[in-house]
Amino acid sequence: MRFDVQSYKNQSFRLRAAAFSPSGPALSFGDKRINDIFNGGLNSHAMHEIYGPSAVGLTSMIASFTTGKIIWIRSKNQLRQLNPNGIIGLKRNINKYINVFSESKNILWATEQAARSGACNVVIAELPQSPDFVSSRRLQLVAREQGTLVIALPNNDKNIPPSAAETRLYATSIPRSINEAPRFHIDLFKNKNGTKFSWEMEWHGPKDRFSMVSQYSNRSNYAPLPHMAG
């Protein structure tokens, strides 16, 4: 196969241009106080990383704000599966979700290809570990170029390498009774468009929104933070 130099140059130019393009439309959390932490809302044309035991649940709720198809990529050896009843509980059409099962070593490649395809608005990837800086930069550039929301869910929370992700969060759920709204503790330990922050928020499913319950400071209080690079 002949290597097309001009095509390679054109693609490189588009990716460099995307790196300096303005942020995409912001996804509103439904509470101005939360949106303000992200300088107006979560950038929907960027790559974000969410860690912690409640990463999947929080991501499902964030994805419910979006329109269009959602590609969810995970290892074919992953025992935990998405719960259709949970998706229906978010009052979302389960047919908008496309499940992709991949070899663990190919998930990053599959994520980039899905984001580049234009077949969806959101790509969610459950990763065995944090992407390195080069891989995260590729995902961030493709997300900006294609106007796709990319959310990585790495399955580790120690010795996390530097990342080009726009934001990095750590999410844990707060025990509640069955009749109470789900509540999360969020530590935002990287934020390109704002400041580090910690807060608690509740999910109000019928209204498709979060509300801030309390805030702590202008930087993350997450205990393993020293292990986490920007």
C-alpha positions in Angstrom: 0.0 0.0 0.0 1.4 3.4 -1.0 1.7 5.9 1.8 -0.2 9.1 1.0 2.0 11.9 2.3 -0.5 14.7 1.5 -3.4 12.9 3.2 -1.2 12.5 6.3 -0.3 16.2 6.3 -4.0 17.2 5.9 -5.0 15.0 8.8 -2.2 16.3 11.0 -3.3 19.9 10.1 -6.9 19.2 11.0 -5.9 17.7 14.4 -3.6 20.7 15.2 -6.4 23.1 14.3 -8.8 21.1 16.5 -6.4 21.6 19.4 -7.0 25.3 19.2 -10.7 25.3 18.3 -13.2 26.8 20.8 -15.1 24.5 23.2 -18.2 22.8 21.9 -21.7 23.2 23.3 -21.8 22.8 27.1 -24.0 20.1 28.7 -25.9 21.6 31.6 -26.0 19.7 34.9 -29.3 21.6 35.7 -27.7 23.6 38.5 -25.9 26.9 37.7 -23.6 26.3 40.6 -22.3 23.1 39.1 -22.2 24.5 35.6 -20.1 27.4 36.8 -17.4 24.9 38.1 -17.0 23.8 34.5 -17.2 27.4 33.1 -20.7 27.0 31.9 -21.2 23.2 31.7 -19.4 20.1 30.6 -17.8 20.6 27.2 -19.5 18.1 24.8 -16.7 18.3 22.2 -13.9 17.0 24.5 -12.5 14.0 26.3 -13.1 13.5 30.0 -12.0 10.9 32.5 -14.2 9.7 35.4 -12.8 7.5 38.1 -14.2 5.8 41.2 -16.7 3.2 42.2 -19.6 5.3 40.9 -18.1 6.3 37.6 -20.4 4.1 35.5 -23.6 5.3 37.2 -22.6 9.0 37.0 -21.6 8.6 33.3 -25.0 7.0 32.5 -26.7 10.0 34.0 -24.5 12.5 32.1 -25.0 10.6 28.9 -28.8 10.9 29.4 -28.4 14.7 28.8 -27.3 14.0 25.2 -29.1 13.3 21.9 -28.2 10.8 19.3 -26.4 7.5 19.5 -24.2 6.4 22.4 -21.4 3.9 21.8 -20.4 2.1 25.0 -17.1 0.1 24.7 -15.9 -2.4 27.2 -13.8 -5.5 27.4 -15.4 -8.7 26.2 -14.2 -10.3 29.5 -16.1 -7.7 31.5 -18.5 -9.5 33.9 -20.5 -6.5 34.8 -23.0 -5.5 32.1 -25.2 -2.5 31.5 -28.6 -2.9 33.1 -31.3 -2.2 30.6 -33.8 -1.4 33.4 -31.4 1.2 34.7 -31.3 2.9 31.3 -35.1 2.7 31.0 -35.2 4.2 34.5 -33.4 7.2 33.1 -36.3 7.5 30.7 -34.0 7.0 27.7 -34.5 4.8 24.6 -32.4 1.8 25.1 -32.0 1.6 21.3 -29.8 4.6 21.3 -27.1 2.6 23.1 -24.7 0.6 21.0 -22.6 -1.9 23.0 -19.2 -2.8 21.7 -17.1 -5.6 23.2 -13.4 -5.6 22.5 -10.2 -7.2 23.5 -8.8 -5.1 26.4 -5.7 -4.2 24.4 -7.9 -2.8 21.6 -10.3 -0.6 23.6 -8.3 2.6 23.1 -8.1 2.0 19.3 -11.9 1.2 19.2 -12.7 4.4 21.1 -10.7 6.5 18.7 -12.3 4.9 15.7 -15.8 5.3 17.2 -15.2 8.9 17.9 -13.9 9.5 14.4 -16.7 7.6 12.7 -19.4 10.3 13.1 -21.9 7.5 13.9 -22.6 8.8 17.4 -22.6 11.8 19.7 -21.1 10.1 22.7 -18.4 7.4 23.1 -17.9 5.8 26.5 -15.0 3.5 27.1 -14.3 1.3 30.1 -10.6 1.0 30.2 -8.4 -1.4 32.2 -6.2 1.5 33.1 -5.6 5.2 32.5 -4.5 6.1 29.0 -1.0 7.5 28.7 -0.6 11.2 27.7 -0.2 10.4 23.9 -3.3 8.3 23.8 -5.4 10.8 25.8 -4.2 13.6 23.5 -5.3 11.7 20.4 -8.7 11.2 22.0 -9.0 14.8 23.0 -8.1 16.0 19.5 -10.5 13.6 17.7 -13.3 14.6 20.1 -12.8 18.3 19.3 -12.4 17.6 15.5 -15.5 15.4 15.3 -17.6 17.2 17.9 -18.0 14.0 20.0 -18.2 13.7 23.7 -15.6 11.0 24.8 -15.8 9.7 28.4 -13.1 7.3 29.6 -13.7 5.2 32.6 -10.3 3.8 33.7 -10.3 1.0 36.2 -7.6 2.3 38.4 -7.1 5.2 40.9 -3.4 5.2 41.8 -0.3 6.3 40.0 -2.4 7.9 37.3 -0.2 9.4 34.6 -0.6 13.0 33.1 -3.4 13.3 30.7 -4.7 15.7 27.9 -8.2 15.1 29.1 -10.2 18.3 29.6 -11.5 17.1 33.0 -10.8 14.3 35.4 -13.3 13.4 38.2 -13.5 10.9 41.0 -17.1 9.9 41.8 -18.4 8.0 44.9 -22.0 7.4 45.9 -23.3 8.4 49.2 -25.6 5.8 51.0 -29.2 6.8 50.8 -32.6 5.1 51.5 -34.5 3.6 48.5 -36.9 6.6 48.6 -34.2 9.2 48.5 -32.6 10.7 45.4 -29.2 9.3 44.4 -26.3 11.4 45.8 -22.7 11.6 44.7 -19.5 13.0 46.1 -17.5 14.5 43.3 -13.8 15.4 43.3 -12.7 17.4 40.2 -9.0 17.0 40.3 -8.3 18.4 36.8 -10.2 21.1 35.1 -8.7 22.9 32.0 -11.5 25.5 32.0 -11.8 26.2 35.7 -10.6 25.2 39.1 -10.3 22.0 41.1 -13.4 21.5 43.3 -15.2 19.1 45.5 -19.0 18.9 46.1 -22.0 16.7 46.6 -24.9 16.6 44.2 -28.2 14.8 43.9 -29.8 13.3 40.8 -33.4 14.2 40.1 -34.4 11.7 37.4 -37.9 13.0 36.6 -36.4 16.5 35.9 -33.2 15.2 34.2 -31.0 17.3 36.4 -28.5 17.4 39.2 -28.6 19.8 42.1 -25.7 20.8 44.3 -26.1 19.8 48.0 -22.9 21.2 49.4 -19.5 22.4 48.4 -16.2 22.1 50.1 -13.5 24.2 48.6 -11.9 25.4 45.4 -9.8 22.4 45.1 -10.3 18.6 45.3 -10.3 16.9 48.7 -9.9 13.4 47.2 -7.4 11.6 49.5 -5.2 9.8 46.8 -4.8 13.1 44.9 -1.0 13.1 45.3 -0.9 10.0 43.1 -2.8 11.8 40.4 -1.1 13.9 37.7 -2.8 16.6 35.6 
